[in-house]
Amino acid sequence: MGKVLRVLIVLILVIGAGALFLEFQISGMREALVGRAHKFEEGVKRVAGTLEAQPPVEMPARSLPERDISPVTAVENPNPDRKTFWSTYPFQLEQDNLKPLDYNTDAMARQLRQYYLEEIDTVKNKPVRVRDPRDPRKYSTSGKGTLQEALDNLFARAKAQNETLNTTRAQLKKTAEELVDLINEFNRLKQSSRADKKLIEELRAEITRLTGVVAEREAKISKLEATIKDLEIEEARLKDEIVKLKETIISHETTIKAQAKEIERLREPGIGAIKKDSEIARNLENVLTPGDKGKVVAHDDKLKFVVVELSPAFMKELLGEDQSRGLPQIEMMIRRPGLKSAAGDFVTRIRLRQVVRDQGLVVADVLIDWQQHPLETGDVVYF
């Protein structure tokens, strides 16, 4: 019996020593669990303080100016095309100072320590643990007032705030793209503005130069106007002279008529050579063939004479085969191909006056009473 007792005492001592050892081990583990739980609780409180208690509320769109995307031209455009950037802009993301979750309260501190779901037992009038409906052998760890509820609410708000953060990131990307487009357009417009400013400076310098030119020309115009007045005085003097010359012409015509009578007298028999040449000159217009005979090579509108180049065939008709006959004082006409006027392509009539035989040229007077248009080099002479 004594041996049994000794054995039992030894066993009790061994078990006690093992229990003491386990107590030391459990004490360290319990201290670690308690410290971990406190740090977890403090971490949850700090994290909760960074999360918004409620999502941003929807805000009405503000009336902001849209960017003009129509090209810049010299034409005014009161209604340009505009980019609809602000129509899809989430203005609610701009809300600040939203209230964060408040987990730093006594009630929340108790809930963070409440691992099991408890209800008040009306009989015992104290809280008792609630069995898990999915496994009656275990107690429920989720529900109102439990640590799981606090963590679920914290996760829901963290998830919602993460969605808001992602939406903000996406909107920041769109805003950055819009800003890049705006900067590129601004830089392009600045380059264009520099070129326009340079052009404006050049145009201002040109305007200054042209102003000087205009002033110089106005001075010349003043001088020309004075000259015109002098010319008008000269014109009046020449008109008076023309009247006098007309009187002289009338006097000369009287002399011509007297000479014509003398020529008729000389046509009498005995003056054969003179009579023969006069008959040739008088009947030459009936002998000449009609058509284009040459062209105008020079003219003087002031002195009213023209130099024409006649064809060799027509020169023979006028002056004979050896071109020894005198130039008949006949009249010819001038036209301008393609001219369209009331008189068709007719320009004027001329009267042959002097011949340059070796060059095939004839000097003629312009009959001003017949003239319809100013003469031009190249006009056609026809008969």
Beta strands, then each sheet from edge to edge (+ up, - down):
strand 1: 118-121
strand 2: 126-129
strand 3: 131-132
strand 4: 135-139
strand 5: 292-300
strand 6: 305-310
strand 7: 331-335
strand 8: 346-356
strand 9: 361-367
strand 10: 380-382
sheet 1: 1+ 2-
sheet 2: 3+ 4-
sheet 3: 5+ 6- 9+ 8- 7+ 10- 5+
end
